[in-house]
């Protein structure tokens, strides 16, 4: 683990191959395919209100679309949300970092053994903050994760990924850098896939506190217009390992 120039904890994801996608998921998750990624670092936790505030106070980042939660000190260690893709991208660039690619995000979430969830292959509703008994009528009433909305980052130790990255399932869904193409996996490059060159929506990964358990599967893909913002939609950043000293 390292601390970047702004004091953010980041975890090393070693260079190597992993299996991305699924042969059993929805069409946009298919096919399962092997991808090679150079080494990189990714934020150990989702970007918090406190960390995002540093960028706002530096005159680089715009305020979240609503500051009701953002302005309350008791939520300083909660994921920043209500930020669109451009706002998330600006923050990461301010840190000399970037929004992770889909491939970088998925490898950090599932490791190299092809697991279904960050913690393994069996679902456990106590390992993540999602739409459970504390949610609406659509929630999974068999589990209680202890939170009705977002939780402080790092609250779910049992849900950590193989590399020690927290909240990659639930809490806040996360913007990544890629444009969304449901058929991109059929022709994506083997090494460091950058995502499609163009599109109309940007990919969102990981699911949030108000998403169903199906959104917690590490291969699940969602997307929104890069201009949109929602409660429970945040992000984290990544840095190429060769640039770690920037």
Buried (B, 14 or more C-beta within 10 A) or exposed (E): EBEBEBEBBBBBBEEEEBBBBBEEBEEBBBEBBEBBBBEBBBBBBBBBBBBBBBBBEEEEBBBBBEEEBBEEEEBEBBBBBBBBBBBBBBBBBBBBBBBBBBBBBBBBBBBEEBBBBBBBEEBBBEBBBBBBBBBEEEBBEEBEBEBBBBBBBBBBEEBBBBBEBBBBBBBBBBBBBBBBBEEBBEEBEEEBBEBBEEBEBBBBBBBBBBBBBEBBBBBBBBBBEBEBBBBBBBBBBBBBBEEBEE
